[in-house]
């Protein structure tokens, strides 16, 4: 057994301090790949040394044996399992590894400490257990403890490390993100905070979109071992068929795939016999595979799901220099890079969280797609030169299009590719968010520039580039000099706002 990483030691110290300060139900946050199981093992050892019995709760039966093996490797003995007909069932064992599904049907184990893995899923049996047994201490573990209302059950948040910190230390992998396609989700409704699954599948499961996923992987995936996340079974099967048609060794996994088959497919992926595994949200927890490319073909509004998915590709491995993220969902453009998503407190359901979220979003501007033809790499705001293709915009005030945008003038309207239009629309949206303009103002300015309305474009405010700023400023000056503006001034109702 190797020594703990500094961030693990720090996390344990912070957790102990939280408990000493009176917390009964603290949450320990650690990014995927940051050594959460080893931390849990140390917590268990500390509890056992004090004579306390421990229950470790996993979110799925399929994770029982994996957890038992991991604890055994850390030197923990006397492990029992709370699962029907499991060979390790032992009511007298000091450590009980339990599945949530089994706990809901059986008598709860008699313990002094409960550790809840993936606690952001807010299991009903756990919350009931907390209410009925206030003398028991519960420690939640999660990479994404941001579920609405978690603060009503858990009373402290301990952040051992952030994803960005672990990447900087080389514990997690660097990553590159490409946004090769932009699905039209304008007709997809929101249910319980995320896209309606049926409507989402109808919008995404189209031949041209699934074909683009495969062609993009062939061009950018570098033949790396890949996980592909789909919307539902139908969509996943369509993607699987497209990969097969292209001659790519592919496999399919869903919630009904037996654990033994999953393990075989995982081994085949790491051995190179399979290149891509298509799944439906079943590979977001308990996956320790060496994944070097990830396809996000399932749009989501959930920060938790998004970070959990991307985390599958961020585990470090021998010879791994970075991870490639092929985002066909526009999720990165809407939510930002996973390294930008941070919350410093648990959500208790109060309105103040809305203010906190807006503050976070303002502090971490959304990424921008490289405008060079065929690149599609996403880069942070402020990075001019694309790290992928080397394209660097050359701004000139006397032309309407920046070099590389593939646009041209037609009369006084700008004819441009989608990336250019999205860049302009996001810049106009920035004026709405930061300068108090209206969405109607932005739509009309866009129409003035392109001669069409911004249908199917993403509302993703980003600081406008020089050409957008110059055009908006010139437009405002022209309007200010126009007859309607002079009339408004004459009436004492001038509301012309300079850009």
C-alpha positions in Angstrom: 0.0 0.0 0.0 1.4 3.3 -1.1 1.2 6.5 1.0 -1.8 8.8 0.6 -1.5 11.8 -1.8 -1.3 15.2 -0.1 -4.9 16.1 -1.1 -6.1 12.9 0.5 -4.3 13.6 3.7 -5.7 17.1 3.6 -9.2 15.8 3.0 -9.0 13.5 6.0 -7.8 16.3 8.2 -10.6 18.6 7.0 -13.2 15.8 7.6 -11.9 15.2 11.1 -12.1 18.9 11.9 -15.6 19.1 10.5 -16.7 16.3 12.8 -15.0 17.9 15.7 -16.9 21.1 14.9 -20.2 19.2 15.4 -21.1 18.1 11.9 -23.2 14.8 12.0 -23.6 14.3 8.3 -20.7 15.9 6.4 -20.0 15.4 2.7 -16.5 14.8 1.4 -16.1 15.9 -2.2 -13.3 14.5 -4.4 -13.2 14.4 -8.2 -13.5 11.1 -10.1 -10.1 9.5 -10.2 -8.9 11.4 -7.1 -8.7 8.2 -4.9 -12.1 8.3 -3.2 -12.0 4.5 -2.4 -8.6 4.9 -0.6 -10.0 7.8 1.4 -13.0 5.7 2.4 -10.7 2.9 3.4 -8.8 5.3 5.7 -12.0 6.5 7.2 -13.1 2.9 7.9 -9.7 2.0 9.5 -9.9 5.1 11.8 -13.5 4.1 12.8 -12.5 0.5 13.5 -9.5 1.6 15.6 -12.1 3.4 17.9 -14.2 0.2 18.1 -16.9 1.4 15.8 -18.7 -0.7 13.2 -19.1 0.7 9.7 -21.6 0.3 6.8 -20.4 1.4 3.4 -23.3 1.9 1.0 -22.9 1.7 -2.8 -25.5 2.8 -5.3 -25.7 -0.4 -7.3 -25.4 -4.2 -6.6 -22.9 -4.4 -9.4 -20.4 -2.4 -7.3 -20.5 -4.7 -4.3 -17.7 -7.1 -5.3 -15.5 -4.3 -6.7 -15.7 -2.5 -3.4 -14.9 -5.6 -1.3 -11.8 -6.2 -3.4 -10.7 -2.6 -3.1 -11.1 -2.6 0.7 -9.3 -5.9 0.9 -6.4 -4.5 -1.1 -6.2 -1.7 1.5 -5.9 -4.3 4.3 -9.4 -4.1 5.7 -10.6 -7.5 7.0 -13.8 -8.7 8.6 -16.0 -7.6 5.6 -19.6 -8.7 5.4 -22.0 -8.0 2.5 -25.6 -7.0 2.8 -27.0 -8.5 -0.4 -29.3 -11.4 -1.0 -27.5 -14.8 -1.1 -24.0 -13.2 -1.3 -21.3 -15.7 -0.2 -19.8 -13.0 2.1 -23.0 -12.4 4.1 -21.9 -12.1 7.7 -24.0 -10.2 10.2 -21.1 -10.2 12.7 -18.5 -8.6 10.4 -17.3 -5.1 11.6 -17.6 -3.7 8.1 -20.7 -4.2 6.0 -20.7 -3.4 2.3 -24.3 -2.7 1.3 -26.3 -1.9 -1.8 -29.0 0.7 -1.6 -31.4 -1.7 -3.3 -30.9 -4.3 -0.6 -31.1 -1.9 2.3 -34.5 -0.8 1.2 -35.8 -4.4 1.6 -33.9 -5.6 4.7 -33.2 -4.7 8.3 -30.6 -2.0 8.5 -27.2 -3.1 10.0 -26.3 -2.1 13.5 -23.4 0.3 13.1 -22.0 3.6 14.5 -20.8 5.0 11.1 -22.4 5.0 7.6 -20.4 6.0 4.6 -22.6 6.7 1.6 -20.9 6.5 -1.8 -22.4 8.8 -4.6 -24.5 10.5 -2.0 -25.6 13.1 -4.5 -28.1 10.6 -5.7 -30.1 11.2 -2.5 -31.3 7.7 -1.6 -34.6 7.6 0.2 -33.6 4.8 2.5 -30.5 6.7 3.6 -32.4 9.9 4.4 -35.0 7.9 6.3 -32.1 6.2 8.2 -30.7 9.6 9.1 -34.0 10.7 10.5 -34.7 7.6 12.5 -31.2 7.2 13.9 -29.8 10.7 14.7 -27.0 9.1 16.9 -25.3 7.5 13.9 -22.8 9.6 12.0 -23.1 9.6 8.2 -20.3 10.6 5.8 -21.3 11.2 2.2 -18.8 10.8 -0.7 -19.3 12.4 -4.1 -17.5 14.1 -6.9 -20.6 16.2 -7.5 -22.5 16.9 -4.3 -24.7 19.6 -5.9 -28.1 18.0 -5.9 -30.9 20.3 -5.0 -31.9 20.0 -1.3 -28.8 18.0 -0.2 -28.2 20.6 2.5 -31.4 19.5 4.2 -29.9 16.1 5.1 -26.1 16.8 5.1 -24.7 19.6 7.2 -21.2 20.3 6.0 -19.2 20.2 2.7 -15.5 19.2 2.8 -13.7 19.8 -0.5 -10.6 17.7 -0.6 -9.5 18.9 -4.0 -10.8 20.3 -7.3 -10.5 18.8 -10.7 -8.3 21.6 -11.9 -5.9 21.1 -8.9 -5.6 17.4 -9.6 -4.9 18.0 -13.3 -2.2 20.6 -12.3 -0.6 18.0 -10.1 -0.7 15.3 -12.8 -3.1 13.1 -10.8 -5.8 13.6 -13.4 -5.4 13.8 -17.1 -5.4 17.0 -19.1 -8.1 17.1 -21.8 -9.0 18.7 -25.1 -12.6 19.3 -26.1 -14.1 19.5 -29.7 -17.6 20.6 -30.5 -18.0 19.2 -34.0 -21.8 19.4 -34.3 -24.6 21.5 -32.8 -28.0 19.7 -32.4 -31.2 21.7 -32.6 -32.8 21.3 -29.2 -35.2 24.3 -29.5 -38.3 22.0 -29.4 -37.1 19.8 -26.5 -38.8 20.6 -23.2 -37.2 20.5 -19.7 -38.4 18.0 -17.1 -37.0 17.9 -13.6 -34.1 20.1 -14.6 -33.0 18.2 -17.6 -34.1 17.5 -21.2 -37.2 15.4 -21.8 -35.6 12.0 -22.7 -38.2 11.1 -25.4 -38.0 14.5 -27.1 -34.3 14.5 -26.8 -33.9 11.2 -28.5 -36.1 12.3 -31.3 -34.0 15.4 -31.8 -30.7 13.5 -31.6 -31.3 10.1 -33.1 -31.1 11.2 -36.7 -28.9 9.5 -39.4 -26.9 12.6 -40.2 -26.1 13.2 -36.5 -25.1 9.6 -35.7 -23.1 9.4 -38.9 -21.3 12.6 -37.9 -20.4 11.1 -34.5 -18.6 8.2 -36.2 -16.9 10.3 -38.9 -15.7 12.7 -36.2 -14.3 9.8 -34.2 -12.5 8.5 -37.2 -11.0 11.9 -37.8 -10.2 13.1 -34.3 -10.5 10.1 -32.0 -7.0 8.8 -32.8 -8.2 5.2 -32.5 -8.2 5.6 -28.7 -10.2 3.4 -26.3 -13.5 5.3 -26.2 -16.7 5.6 -24.2 -19.7 6.9 -26.0 -22.7 8.2 -24.0 -26.1 8.0 -25.8 -29.6 9.2 -24.9 -31.6 6.0 -24.8 -31.4 2.4 -26.1 -32.7 3.3 -29.5 -30.1 6.0 -29.9 -27.3 3.8 -28.6 -28.2 1.1 -31.0 -28.2 3.6 -33.9 -24.7 4.7 -32.9 -23.5 1.1 -32.5 -24.8 0.3 -36.0 -23.0 3.3 -37.5 -19.7 2.3 -35.9 -20.2 -1.3 -37.1 -20.9 0.0 -40.6 -17.6 2.0 -40.5 -15.7 -1.2 -39.5 -15.0 0.0 -36.0 -15.1 -2.7 -33.3 -17.9 -1.6 -31.0 -19.9 -2.9 -28.0 -23.1 -1.9 -26.3 -23.9 -1.7 -22.6 -27.0 -0.7 -20.8 -28.5 -1.2 -17.3 -29.5 -4.8 -18.1 -26.0 -5.9 -19.2 -24.7 -8.5 -16.7 -21.7 -7.5 -14.6 -19.6 -10.4 -16.0 -20.3 -9.2 -19.5 -19.4 -5.6 -18.6 -16.1 -6.8 -17.2 -15.3 -8.8 -20.3 -16.2 -5.8 -22.6 -14.1 -3.5 -20.4 -11.1 -5.8 -20.7 -11.6 -6.0 -24.4 -11.6 -2.2 -24.6 -8.4 -1.9 -22.7 -6.8 -4.7 -24.8 -7.8 -3.0 -28.1 -10.1 -5.7 -29.3 -13.0 -3.2 -28.9 -12.5 0.5 -29.7 -15.8 2.0 -28.6 -18.3 1.1 -25.9 -21.7 2.8 -26.4 -23.8 3.1 -23.2 -26.8 4.8 -21.7 -25.7 6.5 -18.4 -24.6 3.2 -17.0 -20.8 3.9 -17.1 -20.9 7.1 -14.9 -19.9 5.4 -11.6 -17.6 2.6 -10.6 -15.8 2.6 -14.0 -12.0 2.4 -13.7 -11.2 1.7 -17.3 -8.4 3.4 -19.2 -10.6 5.6 -21.3 -8.7 8.1 -23.5 -11.5 9.4 -25.7 -15.1 10.2 -24.7 -18.0 10.9 -27.0 -20.8 13.0 -25.4 -23.7 12.4 -27.7 -26.3 12.9 -25.0 -27.0 16.6 -24.2 -27.7 17.4 -20.6 -28.5 20.4 -18.5 -27.3 18.6 -15.3 -23.9 19.8 -14.1 -23.7 16.6 -12.0 -24.3 14.2 -14.9 -22.0 16.2 -17.2 -19.1 16.2 -14.7 -19.6 12.5 -13.9 -19.5 11.6 -17.6 -16.4 13.6 -18.4 -14.7 12.3 -15.3 -14.7 8.8 -16.9 -12.0 10.1 -19.3 -9.9 12.0 -16.8 -8.2 9.1 -15.0 -4.5 9.1 -15.5 -2.8 6.1 -17.0 0.7 5.0 -18.2 1.5 6.7 -21.5 -1.6 8.9 -21.4 -0.9 12.5 -22.2 -4.4 13.7 -22.4 -8.1 12.8 -23.0 -10.0 13.8 -26.1 -13.6 14.9 -25.5 -15.9 14.9 -28.6 -18.9 16.9 -27.5 -21.8 16.5 -30.0 -24.3 17.8 -27.5 -23.3 21.5 -27.0 -23.1 20.8 -23.3 -19.6 22.2 -22.9 -20.6 25.4 -24.7 -23.6 25.7 -22.4 -22.1 24.6 -19.0 -18.4 25.4 -19.5 -15.4 23.2 -19.0 -15.7 20.7 -16.1 -12.8 22.5 -14.4 -14.9 25.7 -14.3 -17.9 24.1 -12.4 -17.5 24.7 -8.7 -19.9 25.0 -5.7 -18.6 25.9 -2.3 -21.7 24.9 -0.3 -24.5 22.4 -0.2 -27.8 23.3 -1.8 -30.5 23.5 0.8 -33.2 24.5 -1.7 -33.2 28.2 -0.8 -33.3 31.0 -3.5 -29.8 32.2 -2.5 -28.4 29.4 -4.6 -29.7 31.0 -7.7 -27.6 34.1 -6.9 -24.6 31.9 -6.2 -25.0 30.1 -9.5 -25.1 33.4 -11.4 -22.0 34.6 -9.6 -20.2 31.4 -10.5 -21.2 31.7 -14.2 -20.0 35.3 -14.4 -16.7 34.3 -12.8 -16.1 31.5 -15.3 -16.9 32.6 -18.9 -18.1 29.9 -21.2 -15.6 28.5 -23.7 -15.5 29.5 -27.3 -15.3 27.3 -30.5 -12.4 27.9 -32.8 -13.8 29.6 -35.9 -11.3 28.0 -38.2 -12.9 25.7 -40.8 -12.9 22.1 -39.7 -11.2 22.6 -36.3 -14.1 22.7 -33.8 -11.7 22.8 -30.8 -13.0 24.7 -27.7 -10.8 27.2 -26.0 -11.1 29.4 -22.9 -12.1 33.0 -23.2 -9.0 35.1 -23.6 -7.0 32.5 -25.6 -6.6 33.9 -29.0 -4.4 31.3 -30.7 -6.1 27.9 -31.0 -4.0 25.3 -29.3 -5.2 22.7 -31.8 -4.9 24.2 -35.3 -2.9 27.4 -34.5 -5.5 29.7 -36.0 -5.3 33.2 -34.5 -7.9 35.8 -35.5 -6.6 38.9 -37.3 -8.9 41.8 -36.5 -9.4 44.6 -39.0 -11.9 47.4 -38.5 -12.4 47.9 -42.3 -13.7 44.4 -43.0 -16.8 42.6 -41.8 -15.3 39.1 -41.4 -12.3 38.0 -39.4 -9.8 35.9 -41.3 -10.8 32.2 -41.3 -14.5 32.7 -40.6 -15.5 31.6 -44.1 -18.0 34.5 -44.3 -18.6 37.0 -47.1 -20.6 40.1 -47.6 -23.8 40.1 -49.6 -25.1 43.6 -49.8 -24.9 44.9 -46.3 -25.6 41.4 -44.8 -23.0 39.0 -43.6 -23.2 35.4 -45.0 -21.3 33.1 -42.7 -20.9 29.6 -41.4 -22.7 28.5 -38.3 -19.6 29.0 -36.0 -19.4 32.7 -37.1 -23.1 33.2 -36.6 -23.0 31.6 -33.1 -20.0 33.8 -32.2 -22.0 36.9 -33.1 -25.1 35.7 -31.4 -23.2 35.0 -28.2 -21.6 38.4 -28.4 -25.0 40.1 -28.7 -26.3 37.9 -25.8 -23.4 39.3 -23.7 -24.8 42.8 -24.2 -28.1 41.5 -22.8 -26.4 39.9 -19.8 -23.9 42.6 -19.0 -25.2 45.9 -20.5 -29.0 45.6 -19.8 -30.1 45.2 -23.4 -33.2 43.1 -24.2 -33.3 39.8 -26.0 -35.5 41.6 -28.6 -32.6 44.1 -29.1 -30.1 41.2 -29.7 -32.4 39.4 -32.1 -32.9 42.6 -34.2 -29.2 43.4 -34.2 -28.5 39.8 -35.4 -31.2 40.2 -38.1 -29.7 43.5 -39.2 -26.3 41.8 -39.6 -27.3 38.5 -41.2 -30.7 39.1 -42.7 -32.1 36.1 -40.8 -33.3 35.3 -37.3 -31.0 33.4 -34.8 -33.1 30.3 -34.8 -31.4 27.1 -33.5 -28.5 29.1 -32.1 -27.4 28.7 -28.5 -28.1 31.5 -25.9 -24.6 31.4 -24.5 -23.4 35.0 -23.6 -19.7 35.5 -24.2 -17.7 38.7 -24.3 -17.8 39.9 -27.9 -14.8 40.0 -30.1 -13.5 43.3 -31.7 -15.5 42.9 -34.9 -18.8 42.5 -33.0 -18.0 45.4 -30.7 -17.1 47.7 -33.5 -20.3 46.8 -35.5 -22.5 47.3 -32.5 -20.9 50.6 -31.7 -21.2 51.8 -35.3 -24.8 50.6 -35.4 -25.6 52.6 -32.3 -23.9 55.7 -33.7 -25.9 55.4 -37.0 -29.1 55.0 -35.0 -28.3 58.0 -32.8 -27.9 60.2 -35.9 -31.1 58.9 -37.5 -34.4 60.8 -37.6 -36.2 58.6 -35.1 -33.5 59.2 -32.5 -33.6 62.9 -33.0 -37.3 62.8 -32.6 -37.0 61.0 -29.3 -34.5 63.5 -28.1 -36.8 66.3 -29.0 -39.6 64.7 -27.0 -37.3 64.3 -24.0 -37.4 60.5 -24.1 -34.0 59.7 -25.4 -33.0 56.2 -24.4 -30.2 55.6 -26.8 -27.5 53.6 -24.9 -24.1 53.6 -26.3 -22.4 50.3 -26.8 
